[in-house]
Amino acid sequence: MICLVTKIKICGLTRECDIEAVNEVRPDYVGFVFAESKRKITPQKAYSLKNLLDKEIQTVGVFVDESIHYILDICSKGIIDLIQLHGKENKTYIEQLRAKSLKPVIKAVRVRSQSDLKAVETMDCKYLLFDTYSDKSPGGTGETFDWTIIEGVKAPFFLAGGLNCTNVLQAIKTVDPFGVDISSGVESAGFKDKAKIREIVSLIRKRD
Ligand SMILES: O=C(O)c1ccccc1N[C@@H]1O[C@H](COP(=O)(O)O)[C@@H](O)[C@H]1O
């Protein structure tokens, strides 16, 4: 299946000016990180940012090995449209979550080799998300992985891990993802950079 239009997710928004930046170029999704990270925000902050966000942009909550109860609580407050699981959540965890929430689930896989793909083949999620493996950080590493490992994947997936203006078009050409998920690559000095967000969205849309 060739993905004709590549969806764009800009992850790790923390400030009102980040919302202004995405409202201008309207990616398909933005991510709020609720896991340990320099990009972590509180549910209250996410709620106020969501209220400033263009209604066409969907919000993704990023969680790492979080309690299902906590995720459901955030879902019930109308803060997020999709749930991204970025830790070691297994098939049983996802089944339990899906029994209690209708929100689409994105399951992240940290890729080292083909065998990492086997483990998620039977997971009941809407999308997979392939990211760079790291034992130091749960996500947002800013580093790429060997994309050829996922070349044969048929299920719709997001590609993440170190994507930026210089490599995103090559990445899309190589693996034809459903969507790309970008965080560090659109930052300067640790914060989202409006010019970089504008540039990467324009590059991807021009290609499509
Ligand atoms: O962005 C974070 O801080 C983060 C923290 C914990 C789990 C996931 C996180 N972000 C996800 O990491 C990838 C790759 O980001 P990058 O472009 O390499 O910086 C992406 O899927 C984010 O959603």
The ligand as a MOL file (V3000), in Angstrom:
LIG
                    3D

  0  0  0     0  0            999 V3000
M  V30 BEGIN CTAB
M  V30 COUNTS 23 24 0 0 0
M  V30 BEGIN ATOM
M  V30 1 O 9.4560 13.4930 23.4050 0
M  V30 2 C 9.6710 13.0110 24.5360 0
M  V30 3 O 10.2200 13.6640 25.4110 0
M  V30 4 C 9.2280 11.6010 24.8450 0
M  V30 5 C 9.3350 11.1300 26.1330 0
M  V30 6 C 8.9460 9.8440 26.4430 0
M  V30 7 C 8.4430 9.0140 25.4520 0
M  V30 8 C 8.3250 9.4800 24.1530 0
M  V30 9 C 8.7120 10.7570 23.8230 0
M  V30 10 N 8.6110 11.2470 22.5370 0
M  V30 11 C 8.5350 10.4530 21.3770 0
M  V30 12 O 9.8270 10.0980 20.9560 0
M  V30 13 C 9.8340 9.8850 19.5560 0
M  V30 14 C 11.0570 10.4290 18.8720 0
M  V30 15 O 11.3190 11.7540 19.1080 0
M  V30 16 P 12.5790 12.5160 18.4250 0
M  V30 17 O 12.0450 13.1780 17.1700 0
M  V30 18 O 13.6630 11.5540 18.1490 0
M  V30 19 O 12.9720 13.5300 19.4350 0
M  V30 20 C 8.5080 10.4400 19.0590 0
M  V30 21 O 7.6690 9.3220 18.7920 0
M  V30 22 C 7.9280 11.1780 20.2110 0
M  V30 23 O 6.5190 11.0420 20.2230 0
M  V30 END ATOM
M  V30 BEGIN BOND
M  V30 1 2 1 2
M  V30 2 1 2 3
M  V30 3 1 2 4
M  V30 4 1 4 5
M  V30 5 2 4 9
M  V30 6 2 5 6
M  V30 7 1 6 7
M  V30 8 2 7 8
M  V30 9 1 8 9
M  V30 10 1 9 10
M  V30 11 1 10 11
M  V30 12 1 11 12
M  V30 13 1 11 22
M  V30 14 1 12 13
M  V30 15 1 13 14
M  V30 16 1 13 20
M  V30 17 1 14 15
M  V30 18 1 15 16
M  V30 19 2 16 17
M  V30 20 1 16 18
M  V30 21 1 16 19
M  V30 22 1 20 21
M  V30 23 1 20 22
M  V30 24 1 22 23
M  V30 END BOND
M  V30 END CTAB
M  END
